[in-house]
Amino acid sequence: MPYKLVCGLEVHAEVKTASKMFCSCKNDPFGAIQPNIHTCPVCLGMPGGLPVANRKAIELTIKLGLALNCKINLFSKFDRKNYFYPDLAKGYQISQYDIPFCHDGYIDTSEGRVGIHRIHLEEDTAKLSHQEIDLDGDGKVEKVTLIDFNRSSVPLVEVVTEADIKSATQAKEYGQKLRQIMRYLDIADCDMEKGGMRLEANISLRKEGRTGLPDYKVECKNINSFKFLEAAIHFEIERQTEVLQNGGTPIQETRGYNSTTGKTFPQRTKEDAADYRYFPDPDLPPIEFTAEQIEAIRGEIGELPEAKAARFIKEFNLNEKSTRELTANNKKSVFFEEILSTAKKESLDSQKLVNSLLNKKFEFSFDEKASAIIEKFKASSTSETIDDGELKSVINKVLAANQDAVEKYKLGKTAVAGFLIGQVMRELGKKVDINLVREKLISLLD
């Protein structure tokens, strides 16, 4: 291809705090039983409402910055970003402009290092809902836009990369690693389907062999899946290549992505920083930290998933695929490490144990002790073999004797399958792999 991708990402994630960013309203935009119940004069943007910064949200933002190898500004402040849109009742968003909390970090990917330009904290906006409603009860449907302010002023962390991303696959890998770290440190749930994490890609192209940034960029906003992120970048590469080859320059604009057509579409001309008329928020004092306070936050981070996965491979002789699953979140990794450490003391095959756990070869729960799970693993490893015809015969016998349970299962009460499995195991009278029994039972029930 005569052109190379020049891409940077902006990732927004809603921070997990009990209250909102600048008021004491509950931070629960997805769990609210109805619209506009977690609101007050501050997050509704009413005159006289004075914001107070959420310390926990600031500390979590700094923790994320430290985990992403960032430098931390000991002095920072909040700014007003001025623009008019229905989801922003005040007419401005409280954000950060020239002195963000974190800057100059990085995440390493398989395709190279992606530099992190800045990480800043701001408030989320309200949520717009475009609907068709019979307002007057006369049967005539009108198009309306409804606003839910439960999300307004929820703390929102924004991670902005340098233009280091060279492919759609690298963009996806970077985003997935960032999400894993935020979940691992319990900073954000990153529920992309609900909008708890949103992706924005700044995409442009330059000729092969040239350096420096192109004189334009196209921003694809509010992408809610890594699959769509890849697709949007691929489409923009094709679209912009065609424009450039025809002697034109792509318009600097904001575009959306339509997952049905697989294409991006124009939304509005892209603003520059000057258009937002940033200035320090006069209602919020500057934020200052000491070096000792930053080190205390650093001490809370502990071992990150990538480092833990590497240690699991070395310490327990596991394969890379397994370790990725074991270290998906912090709670899960602690649970599995305790089991693996116990297994190692007993000279058990760690990879075989992990395969059994991940493939659910036996029943276990995350509340059980490691020793109990190890015993179940040993028992499952010594299961007796059984002829398929014999197993089918026993299951049919049990089903015939328990027609009430069979009917309940077919009515949707699938929990009775556990009872039927128990009856089959008792009828067999020998130690058989319970997962084999379950699989055969379900196939006959269905």
Backbone hydrogen bonds, N-H to C=O, Kabsch-Sander energy under -0.5 kcal/mol:
donor,donor_aa,acceptor,acceptor_aa,energy
4,K,206,R,-3.3
6,V,204,S,-2.9
7,C,165,I,-1.2
8,G,202,N,-1.8
10,E,200,E,-3.0
11,V,159,V,-2.4
12,H,10,E,-0.5
12,H,198,R,-2.6
13,A,157,V,-2.2
14,E,196,G,-2.3
15,V,155,P,-2.4
16,K,187,I,-3.0
17,T,15,V,-1.2
20,K,25,C,-1.9
21,M,153,S,-3.3
27,N,18,A,-2.4
28,D,26,K,-1.3
32,A,28,D,-0.8
37,I,34,Q,-0.7
39,T,37,I,-1.0
44,L,40,C,-1.6
45,G,42,V,-1.2
46,M,41,P,-2.5
49,G,46,M,-1.9
52,V,22,F,-1.5
54,N,21,M,-1.4
55,R,53,A,-0.8
58,I,54,N,-1.6
59,E,55,R,-2.5
60,L,56,K,-2.4
61,T,57,A,-1.8
62,I,58,I,-2.1
63,K,59,E,-2.4
64,L,60,L,-2.2
65,G,61,T,-2.2
66,L,62,I,-2.5
67,A,63,K,-2.2
68,L,64,L,-1.5
69,N,66,L,-1.5
70,C,65,G,-3.0
71,K,103,H,-3.3
73,N,101,F,-2.3
74,L,72,I,-0.7
76,S,287,I,-2.8
77,K,99,I,-0.9
79,D,95,S,-3.3
80,R,279,F,-3.0
81,K,79,D,-0.6
81,K,93,Q,-3.0
82,N,80,R,-0.7
82,N,276,Y,-2.4
83,Y,81,K,-0.6
83,Y,91,G,-1.1
85,Y,83,Y,-0.6
88,L,85,Y,-2.2
89,A,87,D,-0.5
91,G,88,L,-1.1
93,Q,81,K,-2.6
95,S,79,D,-3.1
95,S,93,Q,-0.7
102,C,119,I,-1.9
103,H,71,K,-2.3
104,D,117,H,-1.2
105,G,116,I,-2.0
106,Y,68,L,-2.5
107,I,114,V,-2.0
109,T,112,G,-1.6
112,G,109,T,-1.6
114,V,107,I,-2.8
115,G,113,R,-0.6
116,I,105,G,-2.9
117,H,115,G,-0.7
117,H,160,V,-1.6
118,R,160,V,-1.7
119,I,102,C,-2.3
120,H,158,E,-2.0
122,E,156,L,-2.3
123,E,94,I,-1.6
124,D,154,V,-2.6
126,A,87,D,-2.4
127,K,148,D,-2.5
128,L,126,A,-0.5
129,S,146,L,-2.8
131,Q,129,S,-0.7
131,Q,144,V,-2.5
133,I,131,Q,-0.5
133,I,142,E,-2.7
135,L,133,I,-1.3
141,V,139,G,-0.6
142,E,133,I,-2.7
144,V,131,Q,-3.1
146,L,129,S,-3.1
148,D,127,K,-2.6
149,F,147,I,-0.6
151,R,148,D,-0.7
153,S,124,D,-2.7
154,V,151,R,-2.0
156,L,122,E,-3.0
157,V,13,A,-2.7
158,E,120,H,-2.8
159,V,11,V,-2.6
160,V,118,R,-2.8
160,V,158,E,-0.6
161,T,9,L,-2.6
161,T,159,V,-0.5
162,E,115,G,-3.0
164,D,162,E,-2.0
165,I,7,C,-2.2
171,A,167,S,-1.8
172,K,168,A,-2.1
173,E,169,T,-2.4
174,Y,170,Q,-2.8
175,G,171,A,-2.3
176,Q,172,K,-2.4
177,K,173,E,-2.3
178,L,174,Y,-2.5
179,R,175,G,-2.4
180,Q,176,Q,-2.2
181,I,177,K,-2.1
182,M,178,L,-2.3
183,R,179,R,-2.5
184,Y,180,Q,-2.8
185,L,181,I,-2.2
186,D,183,R,-1.3
187,I,182,M,-2.7
188,A,182,M,-1.2
192,M,190,C,-1.2
195,G,191,D,-0.8
196,G,191,D,-2.8
197,M,191,D,-0.5
198,R,12,H,-2.5
199,L,223,I,-2.5
200,E,10,E,-1.9
201,A,220,C,-2.0
202,N,8,G,-3.2
203,I,201,A,-0.7
203,I,218,V,-3.4
204,S,6,V,-1.9
206,R,4,K,-2.0
208,E,2,P,-2.7
210,R,207,K,-2.0
218,V,203,I,-2.4
219,E,253,E,-2.4
220,C,201,A,-2.9
220,C,218,V,-0.6
221,K,219,E,-0.7
221,K,255,R,-2.3
223,I,199,L,-2.9
229,L,225,S,-1.8
230,E,226,F,-2.2
231,A,227,K,-2.1
232,A,228,F,-2.9
233,I,229,L,-2.2
234,H,230,E,-2.5
235,F,231,A,-2.5
236,E,232,A,-2.4
237,I,233,I,-2.3
238,E,234,H,-1.8
239,R,235,F,-2.8
240,Q,236,E,-3.1
241,T,237,I,-2.0
242,E,238,E,-1.8
243,V,239,R,-1.8
244,L,240,Q,-2.7
245,Q,241,T,-2.6
246,N,242,E,-1.2
247,G,244,L,-1.7
248,G,243,V,-2.4
253,E,251,I,-1.0
254,T,268,R,-3.4
255,R,219,E,-3.4
256,G,265,F,-2.8
258,N,263,K,-3.1
259,S,257,Y,-0.7
262,G,258,N,-2.2
263,K,258,N,-0.9
265,F,256,G,-2.0
267,Q,254,T,-2.8
268,R,254,T,-1.4
270,K,252,Q,-1.3
275,D,272,D,-1.2
276,Y,272,D,-0.6
276,Y,273,A,-1.4
277,R,274,A,-1.1
278,Y,273,A,-0.5
279,F,80,R,-0.9
281,D,78,F,-2.4
284,L,281,D,-1.2
287,I,76,S,-2.8
289,F,74,L,-2.5
294,I,290,T,-1.8
295,E,291,A,-2.1
296,A,292,E,-1.8
297,I,293,Q,-1.8
298,R,294,I,-2.3
299,G,295,E,-1.9
300,E,297,I,-1.4
301,I,298,R,-1.5
302,G,298,R,-0.6
308,K,304,L,-2.6
309,A,305,P,-2.7
310,A,306,E,-1.9
311,R,307,A,-2.0
312,F,308,K,-2.6
313,I,309,A,-2.1
314,K,310,A,-1.8
315,E,311,R,-3.6
316,F,312,F,-2.4
317,N,313,I,-0.8
318,L,312,F,-0.6
323,T,319,N,-1.8
324,R,320,E,-1.7
325,E,321,K,-1.2
326,L,322,S,-2.3
327,T,323,T,-1.8
328,A,325,E,-1.2
333,S,329,N,-2.2
334,V,330,N,-2.3
335,F,331,K,-2.0
336,F,332,K,-2.4
337,E,333,S,-2.2
338,E,334,V,-1.7
339,I,335,F,-1.4
340,L,336,F,-2.7
341,S,337,E,-2.5
342,T,338,E,-1.8
343,A,339,I,-2.5
344,K,340,L,-2.4
345,K,341,S,-1.6
346,E,342,T,-1.1
347,S,344,K,-1.4
348,L,343,A,-2.6
350,S,348,L,-0.9
353,L,349,D,-2.2
354,V,350,S,-2.8
355,N,351,Q,-2.6
356,S,352,K,-2.0
357,L,353,L,-2.2
358,L,354,V,-3.1
359,N,355,N,-2.2
360,K,357,L,-0.9
361,K,356,S,-3.1
362,F,356,S,-0.5
368,E,365,S,-1.4
373,I,369,K,-1.8
374,I,370,A,-2.4
375,E,371,S,-1.8
376,K,372,A,-1.8
377,F,373,I,-2.2
378,K,374,I,-2.4
379,A,375,E,-2.3
380,S,376,K,-2.6
381,S,377,F,-1.8
382,T,378,K,-0.8
382,T,379,A,-0.7
383,S,380,S,-1.1
384,E,431,K,-4.5
391,L,387,D,-2.4
392,K,388,D,-2.4
393,S,389,G,-2.1
394,V,390,E,-2.3
395,I,391,L,-2.4
396,N,392,K,-2.3
397,K,393,S,-1.7
398,V,394,V,-2.2
399,L,395,I,-2.7
400,A,396,N,-2.1
401,A,397,K,-1.5
402,N,398,V,-0.7
402,N,399,L,-0.7
406,V,402,N,-1.8
407,E,403,Q,-2.4
408,K,404,D,-2.1
409,Y,405,A,-2.3
410,K,406,V,-2.1
411,L,407,E,-1.2
412,G,409,Y,-1.7
413,K,408,K,-2.5
414,T,412,G,-1.8
416,V,413,K,-1.6
417,A,414,T,-1.8
418,G,415,A,-1.5
419,F,415,A,-0.5
420,L,416,V,-2.0
421,I,417,A,-2.4
422,G,418,G,-2.0
423,Q,419,F,-1.9
424,V,420,L,-2.2
425,M,421,I,-2.6
426,R,422,G,-2.1
427,E,423,Q,-2.2
428,L,424,V,-2.4
429,G,425,M,-1.8
432,V,430,K,-1.0
433,D,384,E,-0.5
435,N,361,K,-0.6
436,L,433,D,-0.5
437,V,433,D,-1.7
438,R,434,I,-2.7
439,E,435,N,-2.5
440,K,436,L,-2.1
441,L,437,V,-2.6
442,I,438,R,-2.8
443,S,439,E,-1.9
444,L,440,K,-1.8
445,L,441,L,-2.3
446,D,442,I,-2.4
